Amino acid sequence: MVDQAKQEPKTMVWWDINSCPVPDGYDASMVAQSIELALKKAGHTGPLTITAIGYLNYTLKQMPGVLHAISSSGILLKNVINDFRYILMDLSSWAYANPTPATLMFISGAVSHTASICSKFSLLQRLGHTTLLACPQEVCFAVLPRDLLWESLLKDGMSSGETRRQKQCCETAWLCSMCKNSCPLTEGDGSFQGKSFEDFTSHLKSEYHALCELSMVSRPISKKLANLTECSNKKSSKRSIEEEEEEEEEDQYWEDEEWERLTV
């Protein structure tokens, strides 16, 4: 007899953490169980995966404790370039790769992208998936009904008295779609991945990640950043300090603040 859990439709949650952060006064470590409780109340009890997706360099810099707390609760972290389209692309990729019916929940406050979200939901529904939208109280998607209020969802979870750790669907704790993993055991779309939060923070601060992210932006790269590429290449030759200083003074396309943002 087939196990009942295997027969239940999958539930996948995308949490746009940049536009819908954890509000002040809420425990980030209880977000996972709050989402799970809300879904169960709505009748969605199948296998659940929750992904906090967005430009996580920013979240790590502004709220380092939040990412650690949600990662510890079993939420998968997925770092994408600072462009909302990449979040919707990830949602579409999963929907096409998984059988219908499935439940896809989107948590976001990106009201400026209402038309894109509405179009994406319409497509998912035509494919046979169930869609749910949760957003902050101050956000109103004019043509898209809100299924859940973000603050109420979190409040209900915190007041439920339940304290349990959300189970992860695999050993992977985080993914970085900007960087490709050369490991032959990599699953999924080939994104760079790891098993611990410590690995995640180290990766975002690495030269390799900085170079991968810089390769995805359209602005020209200064010689200062080109030097970083050379340093990462063991075959590059040594140059004098005077030569490097002269190059840094030429055509600085990237401001210091932008460089710090990219390298955290």
C-alpha positions in Angstrom: 0.0 0.0 0.0 1.4 3.4 -1.0 2.2 5.6 1.9 -0.5 8.4 2.3 2.2 11.1 2.6 3.6 10.2 -0.8 0.1 10.6 -2.3 -0.4 14.1 -1.0 0.6 17.0 -3.3 3.8 18.8 -2.6 3.8 22.2 -1.1 6.6 24.7 -2.0 7.0 28.1 -0.4 9.0 30.9 -1.8 9.7 33.6 0.7 10.8 36.9 -0.9 12.8 37.9 2.2 14.0 41.2 0.8 10.6 42.7 0.2 8.9 40.9 3.1 11.3 40.6 6.0 10.6 39.4 9.5 8.8 42.3 11.3 10.3 43.7 14.5 9.1 41.8 17.6 8.7 38.5 15.8 11.0 35.5 16.4 12.7 34.6 13.1 13.4 31.0 14.4 9.6 30.3 14.4 8.8 31.4 10.8 9.0 27.9 9.5 6.5 26.5 12.0 4.2 29.5 11.5 4.1 28.9 7.8 3.5 25.2 8.3 0.7 25.8 10.7 -1.0 28.3 8.3 -0.8 25.8 5.5 -2.3 23.0 7.6 -5.2 25.2 8.6 -5.8 25.8 4.9 -5.8 22.1 4.2 -2.3 21.7 2.7 -0.6 18.9 4.6 1.7 17.4 1.9 5.5 17.4 1.9 6.7 20.9 2.6 9.8 22.8 1.5 10.3 26.5 2.5 12.9 28.6 0.7 14.0 32.1 1.7 15.0 33.5 -1.6 16.5 36.9 -2.6 19.6 38.9 -2.6 20.8 37.5 0.7 24.0 39.5 0.8 21.8 42.5 1.8 19.9 40.5 4.4 23.1 39.1 5.9 24.6 42.5 6.2 21.5 44.2 7.6 20.1 41.4 9.8 22.8 38.6 10.2 20.9 37.0 13.1 17.8 36.5 11.0 19.3 34.4 8.3 21.1 32.2 10.9 17.8 31.7 12.9 15.7 30.8 9.8 18.4 28.5 8.5 18.6 26.7 11.8 14.8 26.1 11.7 15.2 24.1 8.4 14.4 26.8 5.9 16.5 26.6 2.7 18.4 29.7 1.8 18.7 30.6 -1.9 20.8 33.5 -3.0 20.0 35.1 -6.3 21.1 38.3 -8.1 19.4 41.5 -7.0 16.6 41.3 -9.5 13.0 40.3 -8.7 12.7 38.5 -12.1 15.1 35.8 -10.9 12.7 34.9 -8.0 9.8 34.4 -10.5 12.1 32.4 -12.8 12.9 30.1 -9.9 9.3 29.6 -9.1 8.5 28.8 -12.8 11.3 26.3 -13.0 10.1 24.4 -10.0 6.5 24.4 -11.3 7.4 22.9 -14.7 9.7 20.3 -13.1 7.2 19.0 -10.6 3.9 17.1 -11.3 0.6 18.7 -10.8 -1.2 19.3 -8.6 1.1 21.0 -6.2 0.6 24.0 -3.8 2.8 27.0 -4.4 2.9 29.7 -1.8 4.5 33.0 -2.5 5.3 35.4 0.4 6.2 38.9 -0.9 5.7 42.6 -0.5 6.9 43.5 -4.0 3.8 45.5 -4.9 5.7 47.2 -7.8 5.8 43.8 -9.5 2.0 43.1 -9.2 1.6 42.6 -12.9 4.4 40.0 -13.1 3.2 38.1 -10.0 -0.4 38.1 -11.3 0.7 36.8 -14.7 2.8 34.1 -13.1 0.0 33.0 -10.8 -2.4 32.8 -13.8 0.1 30.5 -15.6 0.6 28.3 -12.6 -3.1 27.9 -12.1 -3.5 26.9 -15.8 -0.9 24.2 -15.2 -3.0 22.8 -12.5 -1.2 24.1 -9.4 -2.8 25.8 -6.4 -1.4 29.2 -5.6 -1.4 31.1 -2.3 -0.2 34.7 -1.6 0.9 36.1 1.7 2.0 39.7 2.1 2.5 42.4 4.8 -0.4 44.4 6.1 0.7 47.6 4.4 0.9 46.0 1.0 -2.1 45.7 -1.3 -1.9 43.9 -4.6 -4.8 45.6 -6.4 -5.7 42.8 -8.9 -4.5 39.9 -6.8 -6.3 38.8 -3.7 -4.3 38.2 -0.6 -4.8 34.7 0.9 -2.8 35.3 4.1 -1.6 38.3 6.1 2.1 37.9 6.9 2.0 39.4 10.4 -1.1 37.4 11.4 0.5 34.2 10.0 3.6 34.8 12.2 1.6 35.8 15.3 -0.6 32.7 15.1 2.5 30.5 14.9 4.2 32.1 17.9 1.0 31.8 20.0 0.4 28.2 19.1 2.7 26.9 21.7 4.3 24.4 19.3 8.1 24.3 19.2 9.4 22.0 16.5 12.1 22.2 13.9 11.0 22.2 10.3 12.4 19.2 8.5 14.6 19.8 5.5 13.9 18.0 2.3 17.6 17.3 1.8 21.0 17.8 3.4 21.5 21.0 1.5 21.1 24.1 3.7 21.7 26.8 1.1 22.1 27.5 -2.6 23.8 30.3 -4.5 22.4 30.6 -8.1 25.1 33.1 -9.0 27.8 30.5 -8.6 28.0 27.1 -10.3 29.2 24.1 -8.3 31.8 21.9 -10.0 31.1 19.0 -7.6 29.9 16.0 -9.6 27.4 15.2 -6.9 25.5 18.4 -7.3 21.8 18.1 -7.7 19.2 20.4 -9.2 20.2 23.4 -11.4 23.9 23.2 -10.6 23.9 26.1 -8.1 26.7 26.3 -5.7 25.5 24.7 -2.4 26.5 23.9 1.1 25.3 22.1 4.3 25.9 24.7 7.0 25.2 28.4 7.6 28.9 29.0 8.3 29.7 27.7 4.8 27.1 30.1 3.5 28.6 33.2 5.1 32.1 32.2 4.0 30.9 31.6 0.5 29.3 35.1 0.2 32.5 36.7 1.4 34.8 34.7 -0.9 36.6 36.1 -3.9 35.0 33.4 -6.1 31.5 34.6 -5.3 32.5 38.2 -5.8 33.8 37.4 -9.3 30.7 35.3 -10.1 28.4 38.2 -9.1 30.4 40.8 -10.9 30.2 38.7 -14.1 26.4 39.0 -13.9 26.2 42.8 -13.8 26.2 45.0 -16.8 28.4 47.8 -15.6 32.0 47.8 -16.8 34.6 46.4 -14.4 37.5 48.7 -13.3 41.1 47.6 -13.3 40.9 47.4 -9.5 38.4 44.5 -9.9 40.2 43.0 -12.8 43.2 42.7 -10.5 41.0 40.5 -8.3 40.5 38.1 -11.2 44.2 38.0 -11.8 44.9 37.3 -8.1 42.5 34.3 -8.3 44.5 33.0 -11.2 47.6 31.4 -10.0 49.3 32.0 -13.3 49.2 35.8 -13.1 52.6 37.5 -12.8 53.8 39.7 -10.0 53.6 43.5 -10.4 55.1 46.3 -8.5 53.1 48.3 -6.0 53.7 51.5 -8.1 52.1 49.8 -11.1 49.0 48.7 -9.1 48.5 52.1 -7.6 48.7 53.7 -11.1 46.0 51.3 -12.4 43.7 51.9 -9.4 43.7 55.6 -10.2 42.5 55.0 -13.8 38.8 54.9 -14.7 37.1 53.8 -11.5 33.8 52.6 -12.8 32.8 51.1 -9.4 32.4 53.3 -6.4 33.8 52.0 -3.1 30.3 51.5 -1.6 29.3 49.3 -4.6 32.4 47.2 -4.2 31.7 46.8 -0.4 28.1 45.7 -1.3 29.3 43.1 -3.7 31.9 41.6 -1.3 29.8 42.1 1.9 
